[in-house]
């Protein structure tokens, strides 16, 4: 068979590597395509419903109280790492003023890198991707983190700083 690219009539080299017989090529009918789309949509709906049911059936977090420091133990501008609510959840306790303590999860909301407090700049930094959070409220100041740091609720009791829970995210935090 002569082609415009090969006037000799020999089969082109690509036919040896890509052996597709045009006569046996199968076309997809509209009915088959509609069936595929319907089944795919139903599978996606079932998956989303399963996620929804799972989110409602998830047990509510248990409120754990843990003493994290004694008042005056940390200097102003100082920081302490503590575990809350579980032993593998690291958090930062920061004394920002003589009478003010704040605490946040130590996991960056971008890719879960460990964050640290920079007392000179008075903000929390993520060294992995140069994310910065406010030490005042945990909000994102700069960088790729999509959400503020989770805030740990603190109470003062008999000269001790006690972690009592994790603040729920506000509406704009997602």
Buried (B, 14 or more C-beta within 10 A) or exposed (E): EEEEEEEEEEEEEEEEEEEEEEEEEEEEEEEEEEEEEEEEEEEEEEEEEEEEEEEEEEEEEEEEEBEBBEBEBBEEBBBBEBBBBEEEBBBBBBBBEEEEBBBBBBBBBBEEBEBEBBBEEEBBBBEBEEBBBBBEEBBBBEBBBEBBBBBBBBEEEEEEBBBBBBBEEEEEBE
